């Protein structure tokens, strides 16, 4: 009889604990942005997507989907499956690398040279989502940010 009550209490306790709701992780922003000149006609944008996990348990980032716009024109997009640990109650960084053609930034070589020489800045717009999972719960966290980048 004692084992029955102990077993019932344990099942009840675990049932109540497992019903505890978790909070969706938060997108904090894009930081450490750099634009690398890779080849004659290709560039790569590297950055860190900063997130915060408000939960008392660690989570896992499963996927990142991101589109990058300059002004209103889409210059790059990427989808990457991953397995990045998100520590509990901490900010964490997800590295992002996106390749794209230079011609999506510069309409022609002359405009490109003038932009570089005049230290032109471009307005970047990031849109997408990050999928985060913890104890069977999956969130699709929206990412939206505008940023000015010096070329």
C-alpha positions, -999 to 999 in steps of 0.1 A, spaced: 0 0 0 29 23 9 44 17 -26 11 25 -42 9 59 -26 45 67 -33 41 57 -69 9 77 -72 25 107 -57 55 104 -81 32 101 -111 12 131 -99 43 152 -93 58 144 -127 25 151 -144 22 185 -128 58 194 -134 56 184 -171 26 207 -176 48 237 -167 48 260 -197 80 273 -212 86 307 -226 96 313 -262 133 322 -266 138 359 -277 157 372 -308 179 401 -295 196 412 -327 223 407 -353 258 416 -342 294 414 -354 284 419 -390 312 418 -416 312 417 -454 340 396 -469 352 398 -505 356 362 -515 361 360 -552 358 382 -582 320 380 -583 311 368 -548 308 382 -513 300 367 -479 281 383 -450 291 369 -416 273 378 -384 260 365 -351 223 362 -344 219 368 -307 192 350 -288 181 347 -252 167 315 -236 145 326 -207 138 290 -196 154 271 -167 164 243 -190 188 243 -220 173 242 -255 186 234 -290 186 256 -321 174 233 -349 172 256 -379 178 291 -391 161 307 -421 172 342 -431 167 366 -460 189 397 -464 176 428 -482 195 459 -492 168 485 -493 138 467 -507 159 442 -529 166 407 -517 203 400 -521 206 366 -502 188 339 -484 198 308 -465 183 279 -446 206 259 -424 198 229 -401 219 229 -370 223 216 -335 234 246 -314 229 244 -277 210 273 -261 220 276 -224 193 283 -199 187 319 -188 215 332 -210 222 351 -242 238 330 -269 251 335 -304 243 316 -336 269 321 -363 255 331 -397 273 330 -431 255 339 -463 271 341 -498 258 362 -526 268 377 -559 284 412 -558 262 423 -586 233 422 -562 249 451 -544 265 470 -572 248 475 -605 280 480 -624 318 482 -617 318 520 -618 291 523 -592 310 498 -570 342 518 -572 325 551 -564 307 535 -534 339 521 -520 358 554 -525 330 575 -510 326 551 -480 290 545 -490 267 528 -464 240 504 -472 208 497 -453 205 460 -445 172 444 -436 172 409 -421 140 388 -420 135 352 -411 131 328 -382 150 305 -359 135 271 -347 144 263 -311 134 231 -293 133 222 -256 117 191 -241 95 184 -272 83 220 -275 93 238 -307 92 275 -312 96 294 -345 112 327 -333 108 355 -358 139 376 -367 135 411 -380 162 438 -379 173 468 -399 209 479 -398 233 503 -416 266 487 -429 295 506 -442 309 492 -474 
